[in-house]
Amino acid sequence: MHHTFHKSLGAYVPEHVTPATMSSVKLKTAVDAANLTEMWDMILTLDYHVSNVNELPHERRDEFLNVMSLLLQAFDR
């Protein structure tokens, strides 16, 4: 006989509604503090073809912030 234990996970909220990354202002501050500002600007300009993160559509902005968050974690070690 199988005994099943179900733990309630609560209501599902898609990540695009509550993204895992911090706000762009906080992330930019952390990037600047880690001396990665040139990388931020280069990726934004070359890969996303904009000069300001606020010029990106919502999905692309979240993608960029996720990329920068990962890079910040990698370089912050």
N, C-alpha and C positions, 0 to 999 in steps of 0.2 A: 504494500500500500504506500502510495506517495503522499508525503505531507508537503504542501506547498506553502511557502511563506511569501507573501506579497507586501512589499513596502511601498507605501504611497509616495510617489515622487512629486506630487502636487500638479498643478496645471502646467502643461507644456507651453513654453514661451520661446518662439523661434529666436535664434541668435541675432537676426537682423533687426529685431525689435529691441533687444537689449544686448548690444554688442559687448564682447569680452574685453575689448581694448579700452584704455582710458580716453578721456577727451583729447581732442587735438591740441588744446592749449597746454594741458598737463604733460602730454607726450612730447610736445615741442620743447617745453621747459627742461624735461629730462634729457632729451637729445642734445640740447644746447649745453647742459651741464656735463655731459659725457664727451663734449667736443666732437659731435657727429653732425653738426649743422651743415657742413659741406656735403655730406652724404645725403642728408634730407633733401637739400636743394637739387642735387644732381639726379637723384631718383625721381623726384617730382617733375623736374624739367625734361629729362631724357626719356623716362618710361611713361609718364602720364601727360606730358606735353602741356603743362600748366605751370604757372609761377607761384600759385597760392593754393593751399589744400582746400580752401573754401570754394574754389572754382570747379572742383570735382563733383560729379553726381554722387548721391548718397552711397550707392554700392561701391563705386570706385574709391571714394574717400575711406570707407571702412576697410577696403582691401589694402590701400596704401598705409593706413594706420596700423593694420595688423602686421604688414611687412616691416614697418619701422619699429614696432614693438618687439618683434622677433630679433631684429638687428641690434636693438638696444640691449636686449637680454644677452645676446651673444657677445657683444663687445664689453658689457659691464662685468663680465666674469673675471 
